[in-house]
Amino acid sequence: MGEIEHLQLVLVCSDEQLLIWNELMESEHPLGAGPLVGRQLRYLIGSQYGWLGGIGYGASALQLADRDAWIGWDEQQRTG
């Protein structure tokens, strides 16, 4: 990776970028482009050679009563 110059992490903001991200996931990821749940961020990894891959983050559930009770969160702490 040290030989690849001009690496860039590009936040997916447009429909065109989302199409590229989905195509990369479908063709390269073992699980495909399965849906991300909840709030999401997707990035494309670019270089002088073109798109090298993508990264996606899906937020965990915002509200899980059992988890929140176990942690001891009230509404204000959870959303804070």
PyMOL Python script that loads the backbone (N, CA, C, O; Angstrom):
from pymol import cmd

cmd.read_pdbstr("""\
ATOM      1  N   MET A   1       0.825  -1.188   0.000  1.00  0.00           N
ATOM      2  CA  MET A   1       0.000   0.000   0.000  1.00  0.00           C
ATOM      3  C   MET A   1       0.867   1.249   0.000  1.00  0.00           C
ATOM      4  O   MET A   1       0.430   2.294  -0.482  1.00  0.00           O
ATOM      5  N   GLY A   2       2.062   1.173   0.518  1.00  0.00           N
ATOM      6  CA  GLY A   2       2.932   2.328   0.537  1.00  0.00           C
ATOM      7  C   GLY A   2       3.324   2.809  -0.846  1.00  0.00           C
ATOM      8  O   GLY A   2       3.741   3.955  -1.008  1.00  0.00           O
ATOM      9  N   GLU A   3       3.194   1.939  -1.854  1.00  0.00           N
ATOM     10  CA  GLU A   3       3.539   2.319  -3.214  1.00  0.00           C
ATOM     11  C   GLU A   3       2.391   3.011  -3.945  1.00  0.00           C
ATOM     12  O   GLU A   3       2.591   3.572  -5.022  1.00  0.00           O
ATOM     13  N   ILE A   4       1.206   2.974  -3.376  1.00  0.00           N
ATOM     14  CA  ILE A   4       0.055   3.624  -4.003  1.00  0.00           C
ATOM     15  C   ILE A   4      -0.005   5.063  -3.507  1.00  0.00           C
ATOM     16  O   ILE A   4      -0.155   5.318  -2.312  1.00  0.00           O
ATOM     17  N   GLU A   5       0.112   5.983  -4.429  1.00  0.00           N
ATOM     18  CA  GLU A   5       0.112   7.393  -4.055  1.00  0.00           C
ATOM     19  C   GLU A   5      -1.276   7.995  -4.221  1.00  0.00           C
ATOM     20  O   GLU A   5      -2.131   7.456  -4.924  1.00  0.00           O
ATOM     21  N   HIS A   6      -1.469   9.100  -3.569  1.00  0.00           N
ATOM     22  CA  HIS A   6      -2.681   9.900  -3.717  1.00  0.00           C
ATOM     23  C   HIS A   6      -3.942   9.132  -3.285  1.00  0.00           C
ATOM     24  O   HIS A   6      -4.995   9.261  -3.909  1.00  0.00           O
ATOM     25  N   LEU A   7      -3.826   8.341  -2.221  1.00  0.00           N
ATOM     26  CA  LEU A   7      -5.029   7.689  -1.694  1.00  0.00           C
ATOM     27  C   LEU A   7      -5.969   8.750  -1.152  1.00  0.00           C
ATOM     28  O   LEU A   7      -5.533   9.726  -0.542  1.00  0.00           O
ATOM     29  N   GLN A   8      -7.250   8.557  -1.376  1.00  0.00           N
ATOM     30  CA  GLN A   8      -8.233   9.499  -0.854  1.00  0.00           C
ATOM     31  C   GLN A   8      -9.479   8.750  -0.404  1.00  0.00           C
ATOM     32  O   GLN A   8      -9.901   7.771  -1.019  1.00  0.00           O
ATOM     33  N   LEU A   9     -10.036   9.230   0.658  1.00  0.00           N
ATOM     34  CA  LEU A   9     -11.287   8.712   1.187  1.00  0.00           C
ATOM     35  C   LEU A   9     -12.363   9.712   0.806  1.00  0.00           C
ATOM     36  O   LEU A   9     -12.322  10.867   1.231  1.00  0.00           O
ATOM     37  N   VAL A  10     -13.336   9.269  -0.004  1.00  0.00           N
ATOM     38  CA  VAL A  10     -14.349  10.170  -0.551  1.00  0.00           C
ATOM     39  C   VAL A  10     -15.712   9.797   0.020  1.00  0.00           C
ATOM     40  O   VAL A  10     -16.197   8.687  -0.199  1.00  0.00           O
ATOM     41  N   LEU A  11     -16.321  10.712   0.741  1.00  0.00           N
ATOM     42  CA  LEU A  11     -17.658  10.497   1.276  1.00  0.00           C
ATOM     43  C   LEU A  11     -18.643  10.371   0.126  1.00  0.00           C
ATOM     44  O   LEU A  11     -18.683  11.231  -0.754  1.00  0.00           O
ATOM     45  N   VAL A  12     -19.437   9.310   0.124  1.00  0.00           N
ATOM     46  CA  VAL A  12     -20.435   9.100  -0.928  1.00  0.00           C
ATOM     47  C   VAL A  12     -21.595  10.064  -0.689  1.00  0.00           C
ATOM     48  O   VAL A  12     -22.314   9.957   0.304  1.00  0.00           O
ATOM     49  N   CYS A  13     -21.763  11.002  -1.612  1.00  0.00           N
ATOM     50  CA  CYS A  13     -22.807  12.019  -1.468  1.00  0.00           C
ATOM     51  C   CYS A  13     -23.780  12.046  -2.636  1.00  0.00           C
ATOM     52  O   CYS A  13     -24.898  12.542  -2.498  1.00  0.00           O
ATOM     53  N   SER A  14     -23.371  11.520  -3.777  1.00  0.00           N
ATOM     54  CA  SER A  14     -24.218  11.621  -4.966  1.00  0.00           C
ATOM     55  C   SER A  14     -24.753  10.249  -5.357  1.00  0.00           C
ATOM     56  O   SER A  14     -24.237   9.215  -4.934  1.00  0.00           O
ATOM     57  N   ASP A  15     -25.792  10.267  -6.170  1.00  0.00           N
ATOM     58  CA  ASP A  15     -26.354   9.010  -6.688  1.00  0.00           C
ATOM     59  C   ASP A  15     -25.313   8.262  -7.516  1.00  0.00           C
ATOM     60  O   ASP A  15     -25.251   7.034  -7.472  1.00  0.00           O
ATOM     61  N   GLU A  16     -24.506   8.988  -8.263  1.00  0.00           N
ATOM     62  CA  GLU A  16     -23.466   8.361  -9.085  1.00  0.00           C
ATOM     63  C   GLU A  16     -22.437   7.641  -8.210  1.00  0.00           C
ATOM     64  O   GLU A  16     -22.038   6.515  -8.510  1.00  0.00           O
ATOM     65  N   GLN A  17     -22.013   8.295  -7.131  1.00  0.00           N
ATOM     66  CA  GLN A  17     -21.063   7.675  -6.211  1.00  0.00           C
ATOM     67  C   GLN A  17     -21.678   6.457  -5.528  1.00  0.00           C
ATOM     68  O   GLN A  17     -21.002   5.448  -5.326  1.00  0.00           O
ATOM     69  N   LEU A  18     -22.969   6.548  -5.170  1.00  0.00           N
ATOM     70  CA  LEU A  18     -23.646   5.421  -4.533  1.00  0.00           C
ATOM     71  C   LEU A  18     -23.720   4.229  -5.478  1.00  0.00           C
ATOM     72  O   LEU A  18     -23.563   3.085  -5.050  1.00  0.00           O
ATOM     73  N   LEU A  19     -23.955   4.487  -6.745  1.00  0.00           N
ATOM     74  CA  LEU A  19     -23.987   3.418  -7.739  1.00  0.00           C
ATOM     75  C   LEU A  19     -22.619   2.731  -7.828  1.00  0.00           C
ATOM     76  O   LEU A  19     -22.543   1.504  -7.882  1.00  0.00           O
ATOM     77  N   ILE A  20     -21.552   3.511  -7.843  1.00  0.00           N
ATOM     78  CA  ILE A  20     -20.201   2.954  -7.881  1.00  0.00           C
ATOM     79  C   ILE A  20     -19.953   2.125  -6.626  1.00  0.00           C
ATOM     80  O   ILE A  20     -19.445   1.008  -6.713  1.00  0.00           O
ATOM     81  N   TRP A  21     -20.309   2.663  -5.457  1.00  0.00           N
ATOM     82  CA  TRP A  21     -20.106   1.957  -4.193  1.00  0.00           C
ATOM     83  C   TRP A  21     -20.859   0.622  -4.202  1.00  0.00           C
ATOM     84  O   TRP A  21     -20.300  -0.413  -3.839  1.00  0.00           O
ATOM     85  N   ASN A  22     -22.132   0.650  -4.621  1.00  0.00           N
ATOM     86  CA  ASN A  22     -22.933  -0.580  -4.668  1.00  0.00           C
ATOM     87  C   ASN A  22     -22.340  -1.604  -5.637  1.00  0.00           C
ATOM     88  O   ASN A  22     -22.305  -2.798  -5.338  1.00  0.00           O
ATOM     89  N   GLU A  23     -21.879  -1.142  -6.788  1.00  0.00           N
ATOM     90  CA  GLU A  23     -21.282  -2.052  -7.762  1.00  0.00           C
ATOM     91  C   GLU A  23     -20.003  -2.683  -7.223  1.00  0.00           C
ATOM     92  O   GLU A  23     -19.757  -3.870  -7.434  1.00  0.00           O
ATOM     93  N   LEU A  24     -19.187  -1.890  -6.525  1.00  0.00           N
ATOM     94  CA  LEU A  24     -17.983  -2.440  -5.909  1.00  0.00           C
ATOM     95  C   LEU A  24     -18.330  -3.494  -4.860  1.00  0.00           C
ATOM     96  O   LEU A  24     -17.703  -4.553  -4.810  1.00  0.00           O
ATOM     97  N   MET A  25     -19.318  -3.208  -4.030  1.00  0.00           N
ATOM     98  CA  MET A  25     -19.701  -4.165  -2.992  1.00  0.00           C
ATOM     99  C   MET A  25     -20.255  -5.451  -3.607  1.00  0.00           C
ATOM    100  O   MET A  25     -19.916  -6.547  -3.161  1.00  0.00           O
ATOM    101  N   GLU A  26     -21.099  -5.323  -4.619  1.00  0.00           N
ATOM    102  CA  GLU A  26     -21.684  -6.504  -5.273  1.00  0.00           C
ATOM    103  C   GLU A  26     -20.617  -7.379  -5.907  1.00  0.00           C
ATOM    104  O   GLU A  26     -20.689  -8.606  -5.835  1.00  0.00           O
ATOM    105  N   SER A  27     -19.624  -6.749  -6.530  1.00  0.00           N
ATOM    106  CA  SER A  27     -18.636  -7.533  -7.263  1.00  0.00           C
ATOM    107  C   SER A  27     -17.465  -8.003  -6.400  1.00  0.00           C
ATOM    108  O   SER A  27     -16.849  -9.020  -6.718  1.00  0.00           O
ATOM    109  N   GLU A  28     -17.142  -7.295  -5.323  1.00  0.00           N
ATOM    110  CA  GLU A  28     -15.923  -7.595  -4.571  1.00  0.00           C
ATOM    111  C   GLU A  28     -16.134  -8.097  -3.150  1.00  0.00           C
ATOM    112  O   GLU A  28     -15.299  -8.842  -2.637  1.00  0.00           O
ATOM    113  N   HIS A  29     -17.219  -7.713  -2.506  1.00  0.00           N
ATOM    114  CA  HIS A  29     -17.432  -8.104  -1.100  1.00  0.00           C
ATOM    115  C   HIS A  29     -18.070  -9.480  -1.035  1.00  0.00           C
ATOM    116  O   HIS A  29     -19.018  -9.750  -1.772  1.00  0.00           O
ATOM    117  N   PRO A  30     -17.569 -10.367  -0.160  1.00  0.00           N
ATOM    118  CA  PRO A  30     -18.126 -11.722  -0.081  1.00  0.00           C
ATOM    119  C   PRO A  30     -19.615 -11.760   0.269  1.00  0.00           C
ATOM    120  O   PRO A  30     -20.310 -12.706  -0.103  1.00  0.00           O
ATOM    121  N   LEU A  31     -20.108 -10.755   0.974  1.00  0.00           N
ATOM    122  CA  LEU A  31     -21.523 -10.722   1.356  1.00  0.00           C
ATOM    123  C   LEU A  31     -22.350  -9.835   0.436  1.00  0.00           C
ATOM    124  O   LEU A  31     -23.556  -9.692   0.636  1.00  0.00           O
ATOM    125  N   GLY A  32     -21.725  -9.248  -0.556  1.00  0.00           N
ATOM    126  CA  GLY A  32     -22.453  -8.374  -1.463  1.00  0.00           C
ATOM    127  C   GLY A  32     -22.687  -7.002  -0.854  1.00  0.00           C
ATOM    128  O   GLY A  32     -22.024  -6.598   0.102  1.00  0.00           O
ATOM    129  N   ALA A  33     -23.636  -6.309  -1.428  1.00  0.00           N
ATOM    130  CA  ALA A  33     -23.933  -4.938  -0.988  1.00  0.00           C
ATOM    131  C   ALA A  33     -25.142  -4.930  -0.077  1.00  0.00           C
ATOM    132  O   ALA A  33     -25.998  -4.053  -0.186  1.00  0.00           O
ATOM    133  N   GLY A  34     -25.219  -5.893   0.815  1.00  0.00           N
ATOM    134  CA  GLY A  34     -26.358  -5.978   1.719  1.00  0.00           C
ATOM    135  C   GLY A  34     -26.675  -4.647   2.363  1.00  0.00           C
ATOM    136  O   GLY A  34     -25.795  -3.796   2.490  1.00  0.00           O
ATOM    137  N   PRO A  35     -27.890  -4.456   2.764  1.00  0.00           N
ATOM    138  CA  PRO A  35     -28.270  -3.138   3.292  1.00  0.00           C
ATOM    139  C   PRO A  35     -27.575  -2.813   4.603  1.00  0.00           C
ATOM    140  O   PRO A  35     -27.401  -3.679   5.460  1.00  0.00           O
ATOM    141  N   LEU A  36     -27.186  -1.568   4.746  1.00  0.00           N
ATOM    142  CA  LEU A  36     -26.720  -1.067   6.032  1.00  0.00           C
ATOM    143  C   LEU A  36     -27.947  -0.608   6.798  1.00  0.00           C
ATOM    144  O   LEU A  36     -28.876  -0.050   6.215  1.00  0.00           O
ATOM    145  N   VAL A  37     -27.951  -0.839   8.088  1.00  0.00           N
ATOM    146  CA  VAL A  37     -29.122  -0.545   8.899  1.00  0.00           C
ATOM    147  C   VAL A  37     -28.927   0.764   9.647  1.00  0.00           C
ATOM    148  O   VAL A  37     -27.821   1.081  10.085  1.00  0.00           O
ATOM    149  N   GLY A  38     -30.000   1.516   9.790  1.00  0.00           N
ATOM    150  CA  GLY A  38     -29.948   2.761  10.554  1.00  0.00           C
ATOM    151  C   GLY A  38     -29.190   3.849   9.820  1.00  0.00           C
ATOM    152  O   GLY A  38     -29.118   3.863   8.592  1.00  0.00           O
ATOM    153  N   ARG A  39     -28.631   4.753  10.595  1.00  0.00           N
ATOM    154  CA  ARG A  39     -27.837   5.837  10.007  1.00  0.00           C
ATOM    155  C   ARG A  39     -26.604   5.233   9.355  1.00  0.00           C
ATOM    156  O   ARG A  39     -26.037   4.260   9.853  1.00  0.00           O
ATOM    157  N   GLN A  40     -26.195   5.819   8.240  1.00  0.00           N
ATOM    158  CA  GLN A  40     -25.134   5.204   7.456  1.00  0.00           C
ATOM    159  C   GLN A  40     -24.150   6.229   6.927  1.00  0.00           C
ATOM    160  O   GLN A  40     -24.495   7.386   6.683  1.00  0.00           O
ATOM    161  N   LEU A  41     -22.920   5.777   6.755  1.00  0.00           N
ATOM    162  CA  LEU A  41     -21.898   6.534   6.046  1.00  0.00           C
ATOM    163  C   LEU A  41     -21.224   5.570   5.090  1.00  0.00           C
ATOM    164  O   LEU A  41     -20.907   4.438   5.457  1.00  0.00           O
ATOM    165  N   ARG A  42     -21.010   6.013   3.880  1.00  0.00           N
ATOM    166  CA  ARG A  42     -20.307   5.214   2.883  1.00  0.00           C
ATOM    167  C   ARG A  42     -19.176   6.054   2.306  1.00  0.00           C
ATOM    168  O   ARG A  42     -19.331   7.250   2.058  1.00  0.00           O
ATOM    169  N   TYR A  43     -18.039   5.404   2.098  1.00  0.00           N
ATOM    170  CA  TYR A  43     -16.880   6.065   1.516  1.00  0.00           C
ATOM    171  C   TYR A  43     -16.355   5.229   0.366  1.00  0.00           C
ATOM    172  O   TYR A  43     -16.412   4.000   0.400  1.00  0.00           O
ATOM    173  N   LEU A  44     -15.843   5.904  -0.654  1.00  0.00           N
ATOM    174  CA  LEU A  44     -15.087   5.258  -1.717  1.00  0.00           C
ATOM    175  C   LEU A  44     -13.610   5.521  -1.458  1.00  0.00           C
ATOM    176  O   LEU A  44     -13.234   6.584  -0.965  1.00  0.00           O
ATOM    177  N   ILE A  45     -12.779   4.541  -1.796  1.00  0.00           N
ATOM    178  CA  ILE A  45     -11.337   4.677  -1.643  1.00  0.00           C
ATOM    179  C   ILE A  45     -10.764   4.860  -3.042  1.00  0.00           C
ATOM    180  O   ILE A  45     -10.833   3.961  -3.881  1.00  0.00           O
ATOM    181  N   GLY A  46     -10.201   6.032  -3.276  1.00  0.00           N
ATOM    182  CA  GLY A  46      -9.683   6.355  -4.588  1.00  0.00           C
ATOM    183  C   GLY A  46      -8.170   6.464  -4.601  1.00  0.00           C
ATOM    184  O   GLY A  46      -7.536   6.629  -3.559  1.00  0.00           O
ATOM    185  N   SER A  47      -7.597   6.370  -5.797  1.00  0.00           N
ATOM    186  CA  SER A  47      -6.163   6.527  -5.995  1.00  0.00           C
ATOM    187  C   SER A  47      -5.917   6.985  -7.424  1.00  0.00           C
ATOM    188  O   SER A  47      -6.856   7.233  -8.180  1.00  0.00           O
ATOM    189  N   GLN A  48      -4.638   7.096  -7.787  1.00  0.00           N
ATOM    190  CA  GLN A  48      -4.327   7.461  -9.164  1.00  0.00           C
ATOM    191  C   GLN A  48      -4.735   6.365 -10.139  1.00  0.00           C
ATOM    192  O   GLN A  48      -4.770   6.602 -11.346  1.00  0.00           O
ATOM    193  N   TYR A  49      -5.046   5.163  -9.637  1.00  0.00           N
ATOM    194  CA  TYR A  49      -5.471   4.046 -10.483  1.00  0.00           C
ATOM    195  C   TYR A  49      -6.989   3.950 -10.623  1.00  0.00           C
ATOM    196  O   TYR A  49      -7.486   3.102 -11.365  1.00  0.00           O
ATOM    197  N   GLY A  50      -7.724   4.798  -9.927  1.00  0.00           N
ATOM    198  CA  GLY A  50      -9.182   4.742  -9.919  1.00  0.00           C
ATOM    199  C   GLY A  50      -9.680   4.275  -8.564  1.00  0.00           C
ATOM    200  O   GLY A  50      -8.958   4.355  -7.570  1.00  0.00           O
ATOM    201  N   TRP A  51     -10.897   3.796  -8.521  1.00  0.00           N
ATOM    202  CA  TRP A  51     -11.495   3.346  -7.263  1.00  0.00           C
ATOM    203  C   TRP A  51     -10.889   2.012  -6.851  1.00  0.00           C
ATOM    204  O   TRP A  51     -10.852   1.067  -7.640  1.00  0.00           O
ATOM    205  N   LEU A  52     -10.418   1.941  -5.616  1.00  0.00           N
ATOM    206  CA  LEU A  52      -9.820   0.716  -5.091  1.00  0.00           C
ATOM    207  C   LEU A  52     -10.800  -0.079  -4.248  1.00  0.00           C
ATOM    208  O   LEU A  52     -10.642  -1.291  -4.096  1.00  0.00           O
ATOM    209  N   GLY A  53     -11.801   0.578  -3.704  1.00  0.00           N
ATOM    210  CA  GLY A  53     -12.755  -0.113  -2.845  1.00  0.00           C
ATOM    211  C   GLY A  53     -13.688   0.857  -2.171  1.00  0.00           C
ATOM    212  O   GLY A  53     -13.774   2.029  -2.536  1.00  0.00           O
ATOM    213  N   GLY A  54     -14.385   0.345  -1.181  1.00  0.00           N
ATOM    214  CA  GLY A  54     -15.327   1.164  -0.437  1.00  0.00           C
ATOM    215  C   GLY A  54     -15.424   0.693   0.995  1.00  0.00           C
ATOM    216  O   GLY A  54     -15.099  -0.450   1.317  1.00  0.00           O
ATOM    217  N   ILE A  55     -15.873   1.586   1.842  1.00  0.00           N
ATOM    218  CA  ILE A  55     -16.086   1.293   3.267  1.00  0.00           C
ATOM    219  C   ILE A  55     -17.472   1.793   3.623  1.00  0.00           C
ATOM    220  O   ILE A  55     -17.874   2.877   3.201  1.00  0.00           O
ATOM    221  N   GLY A  56     -18.198   1.011   4.394  1.00  0.00           N
ATOM    222  CA  GLY A  56     -19.518   1.439   4.837  1.00  0.00           C
ATOM    223  C   GLY A  56     -19.682   1.232   6.326  1.00  0.00           C
ATOM    224  O   GLY A  56     -19.233   0.227   6.876  1.00  0.00           O
ATOM    225  N   TYR A  57     -20.320   2.176   6.973  1.00  0.00           N
ATOM    226  CA  TYR A  57     -20.597   2.107   8.400  1.00  0.00           C
ATOM    227  C   TYR A  57     -22.093   2.247   8.622  1.00  0.00           C
ATOM    228  O   TYR A  57     -22.711   3.176   8.102  1.00  0.00           O
ATOM    229  N   GLY A  58     -22.673   1.351   9.374  1.00  0.00           N
ATOM    230  CA  GLY A  58     -24.067   1.451   9.767  1.00  0.00           C
ATOM    231  C   GLY A  58     -24.133   1.602  11.282  1.00  0.00           C
ATOM    232  O   GLY A  58     -23.464   0.870  12.011  1.00  0.00           O
ATOM    233  N   ALA A  59     -24.920   2.530  11.747  1.00  0.00           N
ATOM    234  CA  ALA A  59     -25.038   2.766  13.193  1.00  0.00           C
ATOM    235  C   ALA A  59     -25.774   1.618  13.850  1.00  0.00           C
ATOM    236  O   ALA A  59     -26.645   0.986  13.252  1.00  0.00           O
ATOM    237  N   SER A  60     -25.411   1.367  15.073  1.00  0.00           N
ATOM    238  CA  SER A  60     -26.195   0.398  15.830  1.00  0.00           C
ATOM    239  C   SER A  60     -27.558   1.017  16.131  1.00  0.00           C
ATOM    240  O   SER A  60     -27.755   2.221  15.963  1.00  0.00           O
ATOM    241  N   ALA A  61     -28.466   0.209  16.562  1.00  0.00           N
ATOM    242  CA  ALA A  61     -29.817   0.692  16.841  1.00  0.00           C
ATOM    243  C   ALA A  61     -29.773   1.836  17.846  1.00  0.00           C
ATOM    244  O   ALA A  61     -29.035   1.793  18.830  1.00  0.00           O
ATOM    245  N   LEU A  62     -30.568   2.843  17.581  1.00  0.00           N
ATOM    246  CA  LEU A  62     -30.600   4.003  18.470  1.00  0.00           C
ATOM    247  C   LEU A  62     -31.354   3.724  19.757  1.00  0.00           C
ATOM    248  O   LEU A  62     -31.112   4.369  20.777  1.00  0.00           O
ATOM    249  N   GLN A  63     -32.254   2.776  19.710  1.00  0.00           N
ATOM    250  CA  GLN A  63     -33.102   2.532  20.862  1.00  0.00           C
ATOM    251  C   GLN A  63     -33.314   1.031  21.052  1.00  0.00           C
ATOM    252  O   GLN A  63     -34.020   0.398  20.267  1.00  0.00           O
ATOM    253  N   LEU A  64     -32.707   0.467  22.085  1.00  0.00           N
ATOM    254  CA  LEU A  64     -32.934  -0.920  22.470  1.00  0.00           C
ATOM    255  C   LEU A  64     -33.182  -0.934  23.974  1.00  0.00           C
ATOM    256  O   LEU A  64     -32.264  -0.700  24.760  1.00  0.00           O
ATOM    257  N   ALA A  65     -34.391  -1.201  24.362  1.00  0.00           N
ATOM    258  CA  ALA A  65     -34.784  -1.077  25.763  1.00  0.00           C
ATOM    259  C   ALA A  65     -33.911  -1.915  26.691  1.00  0.00           C
ATOM    260  O   ALA A  65     -33.459  -1.420  27.723  1.00  0.00           O
ATOM    261  N   ASP A  66     -33.664  -3.191  26.335  1.00  0.00           N
ATOM    262  CA  ASP A  66     -32.867  -4.053  27.211  1.00  0.00           C
ATOM    263  C   ASP A  66     -31.431  -3.553  27.339  1.00  0.00           C
ATOM    264  O   ASP A  66     -30.874  -3.522  28.436  1.00  0.00           O
ATOM    265  N   ARG A  67     -30.840  -3.166  26.219  1.00  0.00           N
ATOM    266  CA  ARG A  67     -29.468  -2.635  26.261  1.00  0.00           C
ATOM    267  C   ARG A  67     -29.426  -1.364  27.096  1.00  0.00           C
ATOM    268  O   ARG A  67     -28.556  -1.212  27.954  1.00  0.00           O
ATOM    269  N   ASP A  68     -30.361  -0.448  26.851  1.00  0.00           N
ATOM    270  CA  ASP A  68     -30.380   0.827  27.568  1.00  0.00           C
ATOM    271  C   ASP A  68     -30.558   0.618  29.067  1.00  0.00           C
ATOM    272  O   ASP A  68     -29.927   1.308  29.868  1.00  0.00           O
ATOM    273  N   ALA A  69     -31.408  -0.325  29.450  1.00  0.00           N
ATOM    274  CA  ALA A  69     -31.609  -0.618  30.870  1.00  0.00           C
ATOM    275  C   ALA A  69     -30.341  -1.214  31.481  1.00  0.00           C
ATOM    276  O   ALA A  69     -29.971  -0.862  32.601  1.00  0.00           O
ATOM    277  N   TRP A  70     -29.675  -2.113  30.755  1.00  0.00           N
ATOM    278  CA  TRP A  70     -28.458  -2.750  31.254  1.00  0.00           C
ATOM    279  C   TRP A  70     -27.359  -1.713  31.460  1.00  0.00           C
ATOM    280  O   TRP A  70     -26.647  -1.748  32.463  1.00  0.00           O
ATOM    281  N   ILE A  71     -27.222  -0.782  30.502  1.00  0.00           N
ATOM    282  CA  ILE A  71     -26.216   0.275  30.607  1.00  0.00           C
ATOM    283  C   ILE A  71     -26.616   1.281  31.679  1.00  0.00           C
ATOM    284  O   ILE A  71     -25.762   1.898  32.316  1.00  0.00           O
ATOM    285  N   GLY A  72     -27.924   1.440  31.871  1.00  0.00           N
ATOM    286  CA  GLY A  72     -28.411   2.414  32.836  1.00  0.00           C
ATOM    287  C   GLY A  72     -28.682   3.775  32.219  1.00  0.00           C
ATOM    288  O   GLY A  72     -28.732   4.785  32.920  1.00  0.00           O
ATOM    289  N   TRP A  73     -28.857   3.797  30.895  1.00  0.00           N
ATOM    290  CA  TRP A  73     -29.121   5.044  30.199  1.00  0.00           C
ATOM    291  C   TRP A  73     -30.565   5.465  30.363  1.00  0.00           C
ATOM    292  O   TRP A  73     -31.479   4.643  30.290  1.00  0.00           O
ATOM    293  N   ASP A  74     -30.762   6.757  30.585  1.00  0.00           N
ATOM    294  CA  ASP A  74     -32.108   7.300  30.448  1.00  0.00           C
ATOM    295  C   ASP A  74     -32.171   7.973  29.075  1.00  0.00           C
ATOM    296  O   ASP A  74     -31.174   8.006  28.354  1.00  0.00           O
ATOM    297  N   GLU A  75     -33.320   8.499  28.718  1.00  0.00           N
ATOM    298  CA  GLU A  75     -33.513   9.107  27.389  1.00  0.00           C
ATOM    299  C   GLU A  75     -32.501  10.204  27.101  1.00  0.00           C
ATOM    300  O   GLU A  75     -31.938  10.267  26.008  1.00  0.00           O
ATOM    301  N   GLN A  76     -32.273  11.068  28.086  1.00  0.00           N
ATOM    302  CA  GLN A  76     -31.351  12.197  27.874  1.00  0.00           C
ATOM    303  C   GLN A  76     -29.915  11.705  27.653  1.00  0.00           C
ATOM    304  O   GLN A  76     -29.217  12.223  26.781  1.00  0.00           O
ATOM    305  N   GLN A  77     -29.472  10.725  28.423  1.00  0.00           N
ATOM    306  CA  GLN A  77     -28.126  10.214  28.247  1.00  0.00           C
ATOM    307  C   GLN A  77     -27.952   9.515  26.903  1.00  0.00           C
ATOM    308  O   GLN A  77     -26.910   9.648  26.261  1.00  0.00           O
ATOM    309  N   ARG A  78     -28.965   8.777  26.480  1.00  0.00           N
ATOM    310  CA  ARG A  78     -28.880   8.024  25.239  1.00  0.00           C
ATOM    311  C   ARG A  78     -28.813   8.957  24.036  1.00  0.00           C
ATOM    312  O   ARG A  78     -28.078   8.684  23.086  1.00  0.00           O
ATOM    313  N   THR A  79     -29.555  10.037  24.059  1.00  0.00           N
ATOM    314  CA  THR A  79     -29.593  10.944  22.905  1.00  0.00           C
ATOM    315  C   THR A  79     -28.578  12.060  23.003  1.00  0.00           C
ATOM    316  O   THR A  79     -28.334  12.763  22.022  1.00  0.00           O
ATOM    317  N   GLY A  80     -27.975  12.238  24.183  1.00  0.00           N
ATOM    318  CA  GLY A  80     -27.065  13.330  24.473  1.00  0.00           C
ATOM    319  C   GLY A  80     -25.987  13.520  23.541  1.00  0.00           C
ATOM    320  O   GLY A  80     -25.172  14.426  23.717  1.00  0.00           O
TER     321      GLY A  80
END
""", "prot")
cmd.dss("prot")
cmd.show_as("cartoon", "prot")
cmd.util.cbc("prot")
cmd.orient("prot")
